[in-house]
Amino acid sequence: MSEDPFVYVYVRVADQVEAEIRAGQLPHGARLPNERDMGAQYGVAPGTARRAVQELRERGLVVTLPNKGSFVVTPDQ
């Protein structure tokens, strides 16, 4: 993850996940880790991971299904 001090941490996490999606490391239909696991994976608090997933939803890269989780959708090219 980049360490640009002028970018929110949740944006850096969302950018990293987006890069993984576009590189094919997280394919269409892949389930994202839960907030606690995602926070541990990226070294951030669970609330920051939650905000990163919200950012990814706003970017159209994931959808969240209640009680199921967040899943990768095909990104717009």
QUIZI-V782775 format. One record per helix or strand of 2 or more residues. SS is the DSSP state (H for helix, E for strand). FROM is the first residue (numbers start at 0). TO is the last residue. Records with the same first field share a line. If there is no record, write none. Layout:
BEGIN
SS = FROM-TO, FROM-TO
END
This chain:
BEGIN
H = 8-21, 34-41, 45-57
E = 61-64, 68-71
END
